[in-house]
Amino acid sequence: MFFQRIKTPGIAHNAYLIGTEGIGILVDPRRDIDEYLTIARKNKLSIKYVLETHRQEDFVLGSAYVRLITGAQVISGKHEYFAHSDQSLADNERIAIGELIFTCLYTPGHTPESVCYAAYLKNQPDRAWAVFTGDTLFIGEAGRTDLPDVTKTDDNAGILFDSIHNKIKPLGAQTLLYPAHGSGSVCGGNIANNDESTLGLECLYNPAFIHTRAEFIEKKVKERIPRPPYFRLMEEVNLKGGMAPSRDPETIPNVLPDDFNRESTTDIVIDTRLPEAFAGGHIPGSYSIWLDGLPVFGGWIANERTRIYLVLERPTDLRQACLHLQRIGLDNICGVLAGGFEGWRDAGLEIETSGTLSVTSPQMEATSMSILDVREITEYEESHIDGSKHAYVGFLSKLKDGAGQFDPNKALAVTCSVGHRASVAVSILLRMGFVNVFNLLGGITAWEKVGKPLVSGPDALQSLELKEIGQGSTRESSSQSLPTPA
C-alpha cells in the first residue's frame, strides 16, 4: 500500500493520496492537481477515486478537475451539497477498493454535510487503520461550528461533539488521524503543530475528548475566529466540486512601470515584499501582503472580480503568488511589475514610505504614541502591550469611525506577532489617510524577548473591532471586508 500526505502552504491544507493494487485514491484535493498527478505517476498509480469530506471553505476543491483529467469517480455522502458527486454513500455504508475498505461516517457539526472516512485493511475489517476526518476533528482541536449559521454555533457544537463521540471515538485508540487541515488553518482554533496522531493520543488532550459536552459547547461559543469573506465564494464553487485552474502563471505579462502606473490606477496593487522593504518605499496606495500571506489576506482585500497587479520581491515568486491567489478563487491577475520595485524607482515614479520602529525605539516610551494591535482578538486577550487598542486587520477598514479613536495625524504604532500582519494594516491605514503610522517590527514576539511587560485581558475601552462594528468574529462580522476594489 502507498500513502502520502500532500500539504498546501499558506492555508495549512492536507490532501492524501492512497495507493492500493495500482489504484490511486485522493482525499480532498486542491484546485491545482499537478503535484498529485506527478506523485501518482512516480508510484505507478492510476487515480480512480476522489473522496470528499465536505465542500471546504478556505480553498477551491480540485475534485471536478481530477475527474475531468483522470476519469476518477467522486465519492461523498448523500447530503444535497454533494450533488456533483458520482457515488453517494449512506451513513456507515462501505466501499471496497483494492486491499482497503472505506466506511462513510456522517459527522455534521462543522458543516451539515461533513463526513469522515474510516479506512480498514481487508484482512482486518473490524479494526480501523485510519480515519480521514476533513474538518470535523483536527490534531489537538475540533472544527469551528459558526460557519453554517453563527446564531446556531452552540447547536452545531453539540452536534459536532456527538458526531465525534458517536462516530469517530468508537473506531479505537489505534486509529491514525488524518484531518484536512493542520496548524495555521482558519477552519479551527488551536490546532496542534504536528501532523501525526492517533485517536488514543487525542483522547488524552484534545478538547473534543477531555471536555464534557457542555464544556465543549461553551468553548466553541467563545471561539472568535475571523471568517474571511472569500469563504462564501469557496462554498459556492465547491458545491460543483471546485473548478479547473485558470491561466498558467507564466502567461501573466510583465508590465513596464509607466504602463503599470497607468493600468493599475482603478485596480489594486499587492506588494508581496517583506514589511521592511515595503516600509522603505512602495507604490502609493498599494497593499502590503507578504508572499506566504496571500492565500489568507488576499481574500480579505479582493474578490473574484477584482483586477490584481503584483509587485514581487523576485521574478521567481510569480508562480507561487499566482497559485496562492488562484487557490482561493482570485484569478484576475492582470500583470506583474517589470523589474520589481527597483524598476518603478528607476523610472522616477512617485514613491510612498511608511515608518518602522523597533521595540527598543525611544518613541515607544513616548506617551504621545498610540498603539494598535491587529492580531486576532484571542491573541490580544492572551497578552498585549499595556494601553494598546485592538482591531483585527481584516476588519480594520470597516470600523465606522475610520480607525476608531485614533487621530490620523498623531503617531500610531501598529503591532502583531512579528510585523507581517502589521504591514498589511499599515498599508490599509495609509489608504485611509493616516500619515504618521509605524510598523513595530518584531511585534509582540520581540517585545517579550527583550523583557518588556505584557498584560492580558480585554482592551479596557473594548476592542475597536467590537466597539466600532459591534461584532466579534461572527459570520456577519467576518463578512466585513477591506475596501471593495474599483
N, C-alpha and C positions, 0 to 999 in steps of 0.2 A: 504494500500500500504506500502511496505517496501523499505527503501532506506539507503544505506551506502556507504561512500567513503572509499576506502582501499588504503593507502599510501605506497609507496615503499621507504624506507630510502636510502639515498645516491644519488639517481637520481631524487628525488622530483616528482615521478610519481604518478598520481592519476588514479585508476580504480574505477568503480562504479558498485555496484550490486543493481538492482532494482527488487522488487518483486510485482507481481500483480496476484491475484487469484491463488496463488501457483506456478506461472511461474517465473523463475529467468531470468533476462536479464543482461549480463555482458558487460560493455563498456571498450574497450582497456585493456584487461587483460595482465599481465606479464607472463613469462615463467613458473615459479613455481606457481601452482594453488591451492595448498593445503589450503591456507587461504580462498580462495573464496569458495571452496567446504565445508569447515567447517562452514563458516557463513551461507551458503545456507542450510546446514543440520540442523543447530540450529534453523533456522527460517522457516523450513518446505517448502523450495523452491526446485524446480527442474529446473536446469539451461537448458533452451531451446533455448536461443538465445545469440549470441555474436555480438555486434555492433563494427565495426572498423571505426575509423575516418580517419586514414591514416596508412601508413606502419610503422611509428615510426622510429626514427634514433638512439635513445640512449638506447634502451633495446630490448631484444628478446621478441616478442609477444607470448602470450600463446593461441591464437585463435585456431590453429590447434589441440593443445593438449586438450583444453577444448572440442572440437568436438569429438576427439577420446575417451575421458573418459566418456562424458555425452551424446553424440549424438546430441548436440546442433547444430543449423544452424548458420553459419557465414554470417552476413549481411553487405553489403558495398554499395558503389556507383558503377557505371558502368565502371570506368576507367580500362584500361588494367592491371594496377598494382594490381587490386583486383581480378585477375583471379582465385585465390584459394577459393573465397567465394562461398557460396551455393545459395545466393539470392542477386542479384544486383538491387538496386533501382535507378530509374531515378531521375533527379533533381525535387524536390517538390513532389515526389511520397510518399504516406503514407502507413504505415503498422499498423494494429490494433493488439495489444497484450493485452489480458485481459481488464482491465479498462483504458488502455493507448493507445494513438495514437502517432506514431513517424513519423515525416516528414524528409526526407533526403534532405539536402540543400547542393548544390555544392558550395564549398568555397575555390577554389585554391588560391595560393599565397605563403603560407608556403611551400607546395609541390603541384604538379599539380593534384594529386588525392584526396586532402583533402576534406572531407565532414563534416558537422555538423548534429546533430540530434535534432530537436525541439520536445519536448515532450508535449503532451496535455492530459488532462483528458477527457474521452469520454463525460462527461456531460458538458464540456466546450471546444468544439472542435475548437473554433476560438480564444482562449486566451491561449497563451503558458504558461505552468507551468515552464519549464526549457529548457535549450539548452546545449547539450554536444558538446563542441567546439573543442575537440582534441587540436592541437597546433595552430589553427587559431587565437583564441583570448584567452588570459590569463587574470587573475585579475591584472589590472594595466598595461598591456602590450599586444602586439600582437606578433605573431610568427616571428622568423627570416626569411629572404627572400633570403639568399645567398646559401642555401643548394642545390637546383637543379642545379644551374649554377651561379657562382659568377659574371660572366660578365653580368648577367641579373638581378642582385639584384634590380636595380631600376624598371625594368619592372615588376618583381614579386611583389615589394612593391605596385605598382599601382594596380595590380590585387588583392592583399590582401585587400587593402583599399576598393576597390569596393565590394569585397565579404562581408566584414564586414558591410558596409553601405547598401548594396542592399539586403542582405540575413538575417543578424543577427539583425541589429538595428530595422527593422520593426516588430520584434517579440514583442516589447513593454517593457516599463520600469519595469514591474512586473516580468519579466522572470529571473529566477535564472540561474547563470552562473556556469557551471561545466566543467573546462578545464582538459586536460590530464596531465598537469604539474603545479607545484607551484614554489614558490621562491627557487632559487638554481639550477634550471634546466639550462642546456646549450642550450635548444631549444628556448630560448627567452632572452631578455636583462634584463631590470629592473622589473622583475615580483614582484608584491606586496607580502608581507609576511603575508598573511592571506588567508583563504580558502573559505570565504563566500562573495558573492557579487551578485548583480543584474545588468541587463543592464542599469537600471536607474542610479545606482551609477557609473557604468563605464563611462557613458556619461558625468559625471561631472569632471573626472580627467584622464581617460585613453587616452594616446596619439593618439590612433586609432580614437577617437571621437573628441577630442578638437583641433586637428591639421587639417589644410586644407590638401587636397590630396598632394599638392606639398610639404608642410612641412613634412608630414608623409614619403614621399619618401626620402626626404633629410635626415631625421632622420635614416631611415633604411640603406641608403647608408653609413652613418657614423658609423654604428654599426660594431664593430670589436670583435666578439665573437669567441674564438678558436673553431675549428671544430676537435674534436678528431678523430684519424684515424680509430677507431673501428666503427664509424658511417657507413662506407661503408659496413662493414660486416653485421651490423644490417639491412640495407636497403635490402641487398641480401637475408638474411634468412627470413625476414618478407614479401618478395614477395610470400612466401609459407605459410604465416600465422604463422611464427615462427617455433619453434621446441620444442620437448619434453625435459624435464630436462635430464641431463646426470646422472652420478653416484651419489648415495647418499653420502653426505659429510662424513657420519660416516664410509664409507668404505675406505676412504683415509688413507693410512698407516702412522703410526708413524715411523720415520726413526732415528735410533741411530746416534749420532753425527759423528762418524767415517764414517759410510756409507753415511750419508747426505753430508759430505765433499767430498767424492769420487763421488757420483752420481750427484751432482748438479754442478760439475765443468764446464760443457759445456752448462748448462741451466741457468735460472735466479732464484735468491732468493729474495723474497719480505718479508721484515721485517715490521710487522704491529704494532709494539710497538710505543709509543708516541715519539716525537722528542728527548726529554731529555734522554730517555733510549737508543735510537739509538746512540746518540752522545757519551754516556758514554762507549759504547762498542758494536760492531756488527761484523758480518761475513764480511770479506773483499770482496768488490765487490757487496755486496747486495744493493738492492734498499730499501729506506725508504718510505713506504706508510702507513699512519695510517689506522686503520681498516675501518672507515667510508669513507675514501678517495679512497678505492679500486674500486668502480664502476665507477669512473671517471678516475683516474690516472693509474689504472691497464691497461686500454685500451690505454694508451699512451706508455707503455713500453713493452706490449706483444700483440701477435695476436693469432688467433685460433690454430696455430700450436706450439706455444711456450710451452715448458715444464716448469712448475712453481713449485717451492718449497717454503714453507711458514715457517716463524718464527713468532710465536704468543705470545702475552702477557699472555694469559690464554688458557688452553686447550679448554675451553668452547667457545672460539672465532672461532673455526673451522667452525662450521655450517654457521655462519654469513659471514665469509670471503669467503667461497666457494659460497654461494648464491650471494654475491656481484659480484664475478667474472663470475659466470655462467649466470647471468642476462645480461651480455654484451658479451656472447658467448665464454668466456675463460674457457674451460672445462678440459684442460690438466693439472690438478693439480696432481702432482706425489707423493707428500709426505709432511709431516709436521715434523719439528724438534722435536724429542722426548725430553721432559724435557725443551723445550724452550731454550732461550739463556743461561740460567743457566747451562743446560746440556752441551752445547758447551763449555762454560767457564770451567766447571769442568773437561772436557775431555782434557784440556790443548791444545786446538787447537788455531790457530792464531786468534788474535783479532785486529780489526782496530777501531780507535776512530776518532772523529771529535770535533771541538771546539764549544763552545757556548758563547754567550755574552748577557748581559742584556743591556737595553737601557741606563743605567747609568754607564756602564763599562768605565773606563778611556780610553780604547783602541778606543772607538767610538769618542773620541775627537782628536785622532791622525790623522794628515794629511796623514800619510802613509797607512791608512786603506781605501781600496776601498769598495764601497757598490754596490751590485747588487740587484735590486728589481725584483722579479719573479712573481708578480701578473699579472692579465690581464691588458692590456695596458690602458683601460679606468680607472681602479682603480688607476694606476700610475699617469695618467694625472690629476686626480682629486686632489690628494695630495701625496707627496712623500718627502723623505729626500733630502735636497739640495745637489747636486753633485752626487747623485746616478745615475746609469745607469739602463736600463730596458731590460729584456729579459724574455718573458713568459716561465714558467718552462717546458711546453710541447715542446717548440721549442729549448730549450737550447742546446741540443747536436747536433743540425743541423746547428748551426752557423758556417759559413765557416772557420772562423779563431779560432776554438776551442771555447773559451768563449769570443770572441771578443778581446777587447784591454786589457784584464786582464792578468797579469803576474802570471802563476801558482805558482810561489814561493813567491809571495807577499801576505800579509794578505788580505783576502777578506771576508767581512761580507755579508751574504745573508739574505734578509728580505722578508716577505709577510705580511699578515694581523696580524697573531699571531704566526706563526712558523711552521705550518704543511706543507704548500707547500714549504717553505724554506728548510725543511728537505729532501723533495724529491729532490730538486735542489742540496743540499749538497751532497747527495748520487751519483747523476749524475756527479758532478764536481770531486768527489773523483775517480770515474771510469775514468775520463778524465785526471787524473794525477795531480790535484790540491792537495797540501799537507798542506796548511795553510788557511783552509776555516772554517768559523764560521757561525752558525745559530744564528741570532739575535732574541732570544726568546722574545715573546710578540709582536714583529714586530711593524708595524705602529700603532696598537691599543695602545700598551704600550708607544710608543714614544709620542703619542699625550696625553696620560693620565698623563704623568709626566710634561707636558707643554713644550716639545721641539718643535721647529718651524718646519712647513712643508711648502712646496711650491707646486704650481700647474703648469700645462702646460706640454708640451713635454720635453723630455730629450734634453738638449742643443746640444748634439752631436748626436741626433736622437736615438730612441730606438735601442738597439742592434738587437732586433728581426727584425726590418725593415732594419737596416744598413747592417746586415750580410747576411740575406737571401732575402732581397729586397722585402719583402711582409709583410702585416699585417695579420689579421685574415680572410683570404680568404679561399675559398675551397682548392686552391692549397697549401697555406702556412700551413693549418692545416693538410694536408696530410704528412707534415714533422713530423715524429715521433721520438721517442727516439731510441737508437741503436737497430738495428734488432738483436734479440737474436740468439745465435748459435743454 
